[in-house]
Amino acid sequence: MRKNLLKEMIDFNVSEEDLSVTTGLTRKTIKNKISGKYDFSLSEVILIKDTHFPGKEIEYLFHDFEDKLKAS
């Protein structure tokens, strides 16, 4: 679960539908990626951060994603 991303989505009034439009992914796919069932790609992470949360760090929004990058 990407808790920091969810928190910021609430704070910035960003919906799953907004992320769907931004990334071109279905709402169901966005929901699965937020829940941690599937991973966001690096390009999706950057696009979401730059479009909706420009003042936030990727490491904060997607802290579990960063852990996966370090493991590979």
C-alpha positions as a Markdown table, in Angstrom:
| # | Residue | x | y | z |
|---|---|---|---|---|
| 1 | Met | 0.0 | 0.0 | 0.0 |
| 2 | Arg | 1.4 | 3.4 | -0.9 |
| 3 | Lys | 0.2 | 5.3 | 2.1 |
| 4 | Asn | 2.1 | 8.5 | 1.5 |
| 5 | Leu | 0.7 | 8.7 | -2.1 |
| 6 | Leu | -2.8 | 8.1 | -0.8 |
| 7 | Lys | -2.4 | 10.8 | 1.9 |
| 8 | Glu | -1.2 | 13.3 | -0.7 |
| 9 | Met | -4.0 | 12.4 | -3.1 |
| 10 | Ile | -6.5 | 13.3 | -0.3 |
| 11 | Asp | -4.6 | 16.5 | 0.6 |
| 12 | Phe | -4.3 | 17.6 | -3.0 |
| 13 | Asn | -7.8 | 16.4 | -4.0 |
| 14 | Val | -6.3 | 14.0 | -6.7 |
| 15 | Ser | -8.5 | 11.1 | -7.6 |
| 16 | Glu | -7.7 | 7.7 | -9.0 |
| 17 | Glu | -9.4 | 9.0 | -12.2 |
| 18 | Asp | -7.0 | 11.9 | -12.3 |
| 19 | Leu | -4.1 | 9.5 | -12.2 |
| 20 | Ser | -5.7 | 7.3 | -14.8 |
| 21 | Val | -6.0 | 10.3 | -17.2 |
| 22 | Thr | -2.5 | 11.4 | -16.5 |
| 23 | Thr | -0.9 | 8.0 | -17.1 |
| 24 | Gly | -3.3 | 6.6 | -19.7 |
| 25 | Leu | -3.9 | 3.5 | -17.4 |
| 26 | Thr | -7.3 | 2.2 | -16.5 |
| 27 | Arg | -8.8 | 3.2 | -13.1 |
| 28 | Lys | -8.6 | -0.5 | -12.1 |
| 29 | Thr | -4.9 | -0.6 | -12.9 |
| 30 | Ile | -4.3 | 2.6 | -10.9 |
| 31 | Lys | -6.2 | 1.1 | -8.0 |
| 32 | Asn | -4.1 | -2.1 | -8.2 |
| 33 | Lys | -0.8 | -0.1 | -8.4 |
| 34 | Ile | -1.8 | 2.1 | -5.4 |
| 35 | Ser | -2.6 | -1.0 | -3.4 |
| 36 | Gly | 0.7 | -2.5 | -4.2 |
| 37 | Lys | -0.6 | -5.5 | -6.2 |
| 38 | Tyr | 1.4 | -4.2 | -9.2 |
| 39 | Asp | 4.3 | -1.8 | -9.4 |
| 40 | Phe | 4.3 | 1.6 | -11.1 |
| 41 | Ser | 6.9 | 2.0 | -13.8 |
| 42 | Leu | 9.6 | 4.6 | -13.3 |
| 43 | Ser | 8.1 | 6.8 | -16.1 |
| 44 | Glu | 4.6 | 6.6 | -14.4 |
| 45 | Val | 6.1 | 7.6 | -11.0 |
| 46 | Ile | 7.8 | 10.6 | -12.6 |
| 47 | Leu | 4.7 | 11.6 | -14.5 |
| 48 | Ile | 2.5 | 11.4 | -11.4 |
| 49 | Lys | 4.9 | 13.3 | -9.3 |
| 50 | Asp | 5.5 | 16.0 | -11.8 |
| 51 | Thr | 1.9 | 16.5 | -12.8 |
| 52 | His | 0.1 | 16.2 | -9.4 |
| 53 | Phe | 2.7 | 16.6 | -6.7 |
| 54 | Pro | 5.6 | 18.8 | -7.9 |
| 55 | Gly | 6.6 | 19.9 | -4.5 |
| 56 | Lys | 6.9 | 16.4 | -3.1 |
| 57 | Glu | 9.9 | 14.0 | -3.4 |
| 58 | Ile | 9.5 | 10.7 | -5.3 |
| 59 | Glu | 11.2 | 8.9 | -2.3 |
| 60 | Tyr | 8.4 | 10.2 | -0.1 |
| 61 | Leu | 5.4 | 9.5 | -2.4 |
| 62 | Phe | 6.6 | 6.1 | -3.5 |
| 63 | His | 8.9 | 5.0 | -0.6 |
| 64 | Asp | 8.2 | 1.3 | -1.2 |
| 65 | Phe | 9.1 | 1.8 | -4.9 |
| 66 | Glu | 12.5 | 3.2 | -3.9 |
| 67 | Asp | 13.1 | 0.1 | -1.8 |
| 68 | Lys | 12.4 | -2.1 | -4.8 |
| 69 | Leu | 14.8 | -0.1 | -7.0 |
| 70 | Lys | 17.6 | -0.5 | -4.4 |
| 71 | Ala | 17.0 | -4.3 | -4.3 |
| 72 | Ser | 17.4 | -4.7 | -8.1 |
